[in-house]
Amino acid sequence: MSVRTLPLVFINLGGEMLYILDQRLQALNTSEDNSEKVMNDIVGTMFSKDFMDELIKPQQLYSHRTLKTVLTRLAHASIMRLNPASMDRLYELMVMAFKYQVFLCPRPKDLLLITYNHIDTIREYVKHTPVVVNQVDETHRKIIEVYSSLPEGEFQLLRQTLLIFFQDMHVRVSLFLKNQIQNPNGRFALSTSGPVPHGIDVPGLIRMFDRKGREVRRCEFPTGGSYSSPVREGCFELHGDRVIRLGMNMYTINHPEETHTSKAPSLLMSKQLATKTDDTPNLLAKEELNLLARLMGSMKAENMPETGFWINLFTTDQEEEEEAASDGAEESLFGVINIQAMQDEQVATELARIAGQFAEGEETPGNLSSSKGDDLLAMMDDL
């Protein structure tokens, strides 16, 4: 596991969050003053010097649950408030967008291109606030300083850590489904053709050398795709007739309905696996999160207004059920099955009694892990 993954994950997920918030604030006709203040507050907290200095230190990547807790507190560093359902959908959309961008990277080192493009777009959101722009520029400089000198092997390890982080997330996104980027089961449809990364040979050739390094024989093998030599070094990836730039804003005000996630029965197992992974105790991560909480909490308390506003970024479950009743085409397309489970009253009483016994017992490492987010939120609220 790479100890340099956390800063890239935080910056890129934070960038995706700002993309979505900007698009939805415009779609909801939020006043320009409120929208600008939301962006300035979130970006100012996200790129604060003390916070970034602590974040950029070598450390293990946090779990999904822990990252969502930190990002929730980041979203609430402004006058805006999100309900839990909106934050859950927001996090899923952020992760799936970043996951797809990682898959598009022709080589591990191109992960930096995603981060640089996110930083450049974030800078545009706060371009009228010089203090916040300076914070973004300083973070950009630190990322270049830390990551540009890493060897190729470290970038390969970083990419592997990201793929492990993403492996249980298969949430369907309407924008990806519409453009046939994603399959109905939530997995991405990746092309096996096109140019190879810059500096890499086209696959299909095996060369054998003797002890003195001289080539003695070569043979070919089928690659299962159609590859070509790269035209030039860059950060573009072909997908069908479209050109997708890594890390760029894929949301527009013209397509507000496409920033939705949809849940399917096939996701239940992957989400259960992700929950099991999140229950692994990590006391060091808890202490690091508490430090980040103090840093974020102190910055939040400086000029926090008395009033704020709540917004719903996505439709609620009740609204989705009403839409599903009026439009069953999509449901039949993906084979969604609704199951109603009836629970016996006696069984429910017995389960409640057993759960009460566990609650009265001593705290276990699993309990420590599950309460990690609560500790973080409590500490931030106190600050």
C-alpha positions as CSV (number, residue, x, y, z in Angstrom):
1,M,0.0,0.0,0.0
2,S,1.3,3.4,-1.0
3,V,1.6,6.0,1.8
4,R,1.3,8.8,-0.8
5,T,-2.3,8.1,-1.9
6,L,-4.3,10.1,0.6
7,P,-3.6,13.6,-0.6
8,L,-4.5,12.7,-4.2
9,V,-7.7,11.0,-3.2
10,F,-8.7,13.9,-1.0
11,I,-8.0,16.6,-3.6
12,N,-9.6,14.8,-6.4
13,L,-12.7,13.8,-4.5
14,G,-12.9,17.3,-3.2
15,G,-12.6,18.6,-6.8
16,E,-15.5,16.3,-7.9
17,M,-17.6,17.5,-5.0
18,L,-17.1,21.1,-6.0
19,Y,-18.0,20.3,-9.6
20,I,-21.3,18.8,-8.5
21,L,-22.0,21.5,-5.9
22,D,-21.4,24.2,-8.5
23,Q,-23.7,22.5,-11.0
24,R,-26.5,21.9,-8.5
25,L,-26.3,25.4,-7.0
26,Q,-26.8,26.9,-10.5
27,A,-29.6,24.4,-11.3
28,L,-31.4,25.4,-8.0
29,N,-31.1,29.1,-8.8
30,T,-29.1,29.8,-5.7
31,S,-28.1,33.5,-5.3
32,E,-24.7,34.4,-6.7
33,D,-23.5,35.7,-3.4
34,N,-24.4,32.5,-1.6
35,S,-22.9,30.3,-4.3
36,E,-19.6,32.3,-4.3
37,K,-19.4,32.1,-0.5
38,V,-20.0,28.4,-0.4
39,M,-17.2,27.9,-2.9
40,N,-14.8,30.2,-1.1
41,D,-15.5,28.7,2.3
42,I,-15.1,25.1,1.1
43,V,-12.0,25.7,-1.0
44,G,-10.4,27.9,1.7
45,T,-10.9,25.1,4.3
46,M,-9.8,22.4,1.8
47,F,-6.5,24.1,0.9
48,S,-5.6,25.7,4.2
49,K,-1.8,25.5,4.8
50,D,-2.0,23.7,8.2
51,F,-4.5,21.2,6.9
52,M,-2.6,20.4,3.7
53,D,0.7,20.2,5.6
54,E,-0.8,17.5,7.8
55,L,-2.6,15.8,4.9
56,I,0.5,15.5,2.7
57,K,2.5,13.6,5.3
58,P,3.1,9.9,4.4
59,Q,0.2,7.9,5.8
60,Q,-2.1,5.1,5.0
61,L,-5.2,5.7,2.9
62,Y,-8.4,6.0,5.0
63,S,-11.5,3.9,4.5
64,H,-14.6,5.0,2.6
65,R,-16.5,5.6,5.8
66,T,-13.8,7.8,7.2
67,L,-13.2,9.8,4.0
68,K,-17.0,10.4,3.7
69,T,-16.9,11.8,7.3
70,V,-14.1,14.2,6.5
71,L,-15.7,15.3,3.2
72,T,-19.1,15.8,4.9
73,R,-17.4,18.1,7.4
74,L,-15.7,19.9,4.5
75,A,-19.0,20.4,2.7
76,H,-20.4,21.9,5.9
77,A,-17.5,24.3,6.3
78,S,-19.8,26.9,4.6
79,I,-23.3,28.2,5.1
80,M,-24.7,25.3,3.1
81,R,-26.0,22.2,4.7
82,L,-26.7,18.8,3.0
83,N,-29.0,16.1,4.4
84,P,-27.5,12.6,4.9
85,A,-29.2,11.2,1.8
86,S,-27.8,13.9,-0.4
87,M,-24.3,13.4,1.1
88,D,-24.4,9.6,0.5
89,R,-25.4,10.1,-3.1
90,L,-22.8,12.9,-3.5
91,Y,-20.0,10.7,-2.2
92,E,-21.0,7.8,-4.5
93,L,-21.0,10.1,-7.5
94,M,-17.6,11.6,-6.5
95,V,-16.0,8.2,-6.1
96,M,-17.3,6.8,-9.4
97,A,-16.2,9.8,-11.4
98,F,-12.7,9.6,-9.9
99,K,-12.6,5.9,-10.4
100,Y,-13.4,6.3,-14.1
101,Q,-10.7,8.9,-14.5
102,V,-8.1,6.6,-12.9
103,F,-9.1,3.8,-15.3
104,L,-8.5,6.2,-18.2
105,C,-4.9,6.9,-17.2
106,P,-2.7,5.4,-19.9
107,R,0.2,5.1,-17.3
108,P,0.4,5.4,-13.5
109,K,2.2,8.8,-13.6
110,D,-0.8,10.3,-15.4
111,L,-2.6,10.2,-12.1
112,L,-1.0,13.6,-11.5
113,L,-2.8,15.0,-14.6
114,I,-6.1,14.3,-12.9
115,T,-5.0,16.2,-9.8
116,Y,-3.6,19.1,-11.7
117,N,-6.8,19.5,-13.8
118,H,-8.9,19.4,-10.7
119,I,-6.7,22.1,-9.0
120,D,-6.9,24.3,-12.1
121,T,-10.7,24.1,-12.3
122,I,-11.0,24.8,-8.5
123,R,-8.8,27.9,-8.9
124,E,-11.4,29.2,-11.4
125,Y,-14.1,28.9,-8.8
126,V,-12.3,31.2,-6.4
127,K,-10.5,33.5,-8.9
128,H,-12.1,36.6,-7.4
129,T,-10.7,35.9,-3.9
130,P,-6.9,36.3,-4.0
131,V,-6.4,34.9,-0.5
132,V,-8.0,31.6,-1.4
133,V,-6.2,31.5,-4.8
134,N,-2.9,31.8,-3.1
135,Q,-3.8,28.8,-0.9
136,V,-4.7,26.8,-4.1
137,D,-1.4,27.8,-5.7
138,E,0.6,26.8,-2.6
139,T,-1.0,23.4,-2.6
140,H,-0.3,23.0,-6.3
141,R,3.3,23.8,-5.7
142,K,3.5,21.2,-2.9
143,I,1.9,18.5,-5.0
144,I,4.5,19.1,-7.8
145,E,7.3,19.1,-5.3
146,V,6.3,15.9,-3.6
147,Y,5.1,13.8,-6.5
148,S,7.1,14.9,-9.6
149,S,10.2,13.2,-8.3
150,L,8.7,9.9,-7.3
151,P,10.0,6.8,-9.2
152,E,7.8,4.9,-11.6
153,G,7.5,2.0,-9.2
154,E,6.0,4.3,-6.5
155,F,3.4,5.5,-9.0
156,Q,2.5,1.9,-9.9
157,L,2.1,1.2,-6.2
158,L,-0.1,4.3,-5.8
159,R,-2.3,3.2,-8.7
160,Q,-2.6,-0.3,-7.2
161,T,-3.7,1.3,-3.9
162,L,-6.3,3.3,-5.7
163,L,-7.7,0.3,-7.5
164,I,-8.0,-1.6,-4.2
165,F,-9.8,1.4,-2.8
166,F,-12.3,1.4,-5.7
167,Q,-12.8,-2.3,-6.2
168,D,-16.0,-2.7,-4.2
169,M,-17.7,0.5,-5.6
170,H,-20.0,-0.3,-8.5
171,V,-22.6,2.4,-8.2
172,R,-24.5,3.1,-11.5
173,V,-24.4,6.7,-12.7
174,S,-27.0,7.8,-15.2
175,L,-24.5,10.0,-17.1
176,F,-22.1,7.0,-17.6
177,L,-25.0,4.7,-18.5
178,K,-26.3,7.1,-21.1
179,N,-23.0,7.3,-22.8
180,Q,-22.4,3.6,-22.5
181,I,-19.3,4.2,-20.4
182,Q,-20.8,2.0,-17.7
183,N,-22.5,-1.4,-17.9
184,P,-25.9,-2.1,-16.2
185,N,-24.1,-3.9,-13.4
186,G,-22.1,-0.8,-12.5
187,R,-18.8,-1.9,-14.0
188,F,-17.0,0.3,-16.5
189,A,-16.8,-0.7,-20.2
190,L,-13.1,-0.1,-21.0
191,S,-11.7,-0.2,-24.5
192,T,-9.0,-2.7,-25.5
193,S,-7.9,-0.7,-28.4
194,G,-6.2,2.6,-29.1
195,P,-2.8,4.2,-28.6
196,V,-0.5,2.9,-25.8
197,P,1.0,5.3,-23.3
198,H,3.9,7.5,-24.3
199,G,7.2,5.7,-24.2
200,I,5.6,2.2,-24.1
201,D,5.9,-0.4,-26.9
202,V,2.8,-1.8,-28.5
203,P,2.0,-5.2,-26.9
204,G,2.2,-8.4,-28.8
205,L,6.0,-9.0,-29.0
206,I,8.2,-11.3,-26.8
207,R,11.9,-10.8,-27.0
208,M,14.5,-13.2,-25.5
209,F,18.1,-12.2,-24.6
210,D,21.2,-14.1,-23.7
211,R,23.4,-13.5,-20.6
212,K,25.3,-10.8,-22.4
213,G,22.1,-8.8,-23.2
214,R,22.0,-9.7,-26.9
215,E,18.6,-10.5,-28.4
216,V,18.5,-14.1,-29.6
217,R,14.9,-14.7,-30.5
218,R,11.5,-13.0,-30.8
219,C,7.9,-14.2,-31.2
220,E,4.5,-12.7,-31.2
221,F,1.3,-13.4,-29.3
222,P,-2.3,-12.2,-29.8
223,T,-3.2,-9.2,-27.5
224,G,-7.0,-9.4,-27.8
225,G,-7.1,-5.7,-28.9
226,S,-6.0,-3.3,-31.5
227,Y,-3.2,-1.1,-30.2
228,S,-1.0,1.6,-31.9
229,S,2.0,3.7,-31.1
230,P,1.2,7.0,-29.3
231,V,1.0,10.1,-31.4
232,R,2.3,12.3,-28.7
233,E,2.4,12.6,-24.9
234,G,-0.7,14.1,-23.4
235,C,-3.7,13.7,-21.1
236,F,-6.4,12.7,-23.5
237,E,-8.1,9.3,-23.8
238,L,-10.4,8.3,-26.7
239,H,-13.8,6.7,-25.9
240,G,-15.9,6.2,-29.0
241,D,-16.4,9.5,-30.8
242,R,-15.7,11.6,-27.7
243,V,-12.4,12.9,-26.2
244,I,-12.4,12.9,-22.4
245,R,-9.8,15.0,-20.6
246,L,-8.7,13.5,-17.2
247,G,-10.0,15.4,-14.2
248,M,-12.2,17.9,-16.1
249,N,-15.7,18.9,-15.1
250,M,-18.1,16.5,-16.8
251,Y,-21.3,18.2,-15.3
252,T,-23.2,20.9,-17.1
253,I,-26.2,23.0,-16.2
254,N,-28.0,21.6,-19.2
255,H,-28.0,18.1,-17.8
256,P,-28.9,18.3,-14.1
257,E,-30.7,14.9,-14.3
258,E,-27.5,13.2,-15.2
259,T,-25.8,13.8,-11.8
260,H,-27.8,11.0,-10.2
261,T,-26.8,7.6,-9.0
262,S,-29.1,4.6,-9.1
263,K,-29.0,1.6,-6.9
264,A,-29.4,-2.0,-8.0
265,P,-29.6,-5.4,-6.3
266,S,-26.2,-6.2,-7.7
267,L,-24.7,-3.5,-5.5
268,L,-25.7,-5.1,-2.3
269,M,-22.9,-7.6,-2.1
270,S,-20.2,-5.0,-3.0
271,K,-21.6,-2.6,-0.4
272,Q,-21.6,-5.3,2.3
273,L,-17.9,-6.1,1.4
274,A,-17.1,-2.4,1.7
275,T,-18.7,-2.2,5.1
276,K,-16.7,-5.2,6.3
277,T,-13.5,-3.6,5.1
278,D,-14.4,-0.3,6.9
279,D,-14.8,-2.1,10.2
280,T,-11.1,-2.8,10.4
281,P,-9.8,-0.8,13.4
282,N,-7.0,1.7,12.8
283,L,-6.2,3.7,15.9
284,L,-3.4,5.7,14.2
285,A,-5.9,6.8,11.6
286,K,-8.3,7.8,14.3
287,E,-5.6,10.1,15.9
288,E,-4.7,11.6,12.5
289,L,-8.4,12.3,11.8
290,N,-8.8,14.0,15.1
291,L,-5.9,16.2,14.2
292,L,-7.4,17.0,10.8
293,A,-10.7,17.7,12.6
294,R,-9.0,20.2,14.9
295,L,-7.4,21.9,11.9
296,M,-10.7,22.1,9.9
297,G,-12.7,23.0,13.0
298,S,-10.5,26.0,13.9
299,M,-10.7,27.3,10.4
300,K,-14.4,26.9,10.3
301,A,-14.9,28.8,13.5
302,E,-13.2,32.0,12.3
303,N,-16.0,33.7,10.4
304,M,-19.0,31.3,10.6
305,P,-22.3,33.1,9.8
306,E,-25.2,32.6,12.1
307,T,-27.6,31.6,9.3
308,G,-27.2,29.1,6.5
309,F,-29.4,27.2,4.0
310,W,-30.1,23.6,3.3
311,I,-30.2,22.1,-0.2
312,N,-31.2,18.7,-1.6
313,L,-28.7,17.7,-4.3
314,F,-30.6,14.6,-5.4
315,T,-34.1,13.2,-5.3
316,T,-35.2,11.5,-2.2
317,D,-36.1,7.8,-2.0
318,Q,-39.8,8.6,-2.0
319,E,-39.4,10.7,-5.1
320,E,-37.5,7.9,-6.8
321,E,-40.3,5.5,-6.0
322,E,-42.8,7.9,-7.6
323,E,-40.7,8.2,-10.7
324,A,-40.3,4.4,-10.9
325,A,-44.1,4.0,-10.7
326,S,-44.5,6.3,-13.7
327,D,-41.6,5.0,-15.7
328,G,-41.0,1.2,-15.5
329,A,-38.9,1.0,-18.6
330,E,-35.5,1.6,-16.9
331,E,-36.5,-0.8,-14.1
332,S,-37.2,-3.6,-16.6
333,L,-34.0,-2.8,-18.5
334,F,-31.7,-3.4,-15.5
335,G,-33.8,-6.2,-14.0
336,V,-34.5,-4.5,-10.7
337,I,-36.4,-6.8,-8.3
338,N,-38.3,-5.4,-5.4
339,I,-38.4,-7.7,-2.4
340,Q,-40.6,-7.1,0.7
341,A,-39.4,-8.9,3.8
342,M,-41.8,-9.5,6.7
343,Q,-40.3,-9.9,10.1
344,D,-41.9,-12.0,12.8
345,E,-42.6,-10.0,16.0
346,Q,-41.1,-12.7,18.3
347,V,-37.9,-12.8,16.2
348,A,-37.6,-9.0,16.3
349,T,-37.9,-9.0,20.1
350,E,-35.3,-11.7,20.5
351,L,-32.9,-9.8,18.2
352,A,-33.4,-6.6,20.1
353,R,-32.6,-8.4,23.4
354,I,-29.4,-9.9,21.9
355,A,-28.3,-6.5,20.5
356,G,-28.9,-4.9,24.0
357,Q,-26.5,-7.4,25.5
358,F,-23.8,-6.5,23.1
359,A,-24.4,-2.8,23.7
360,E,-24.0,-3.3,27.5
361,G,-20.7,-5.2,27.1
362,E,-17.2,-3.8,26.8
363,E,-16.1,-1.9,23.7
364,T,-14.5,-4.0,21.1
365,P,-12.1,-3.0,18.3
366,G,-15.1,-3.2,15.9
367,N,-16.9,-0.7,18.0
368,L,-13.9,1.6,18.0
369,S,-13.8,1.6,14.2
370,S,-17.5,2.2,13.9
371,S,-17.4,5.1,16.3
372,K,-14.5,6.8,14.5
373,G,-16.8,9.0,12.4
374,D,-18.8,10.0,15.5
375,D,-15.7,11.0,17.4
376,L,-14.6,13.1,14.5
377,L,-17.9,14.9,14.2
378,A,-18.2,15.4,17.9
379,M,-14.7,17.0,18.0
380,M,-15.5,19.3,15.1
381,D,-18.8,20.4,16.6
382,D,-17.0,21.3,19.9
383,L,-14.5,23.4,18.0
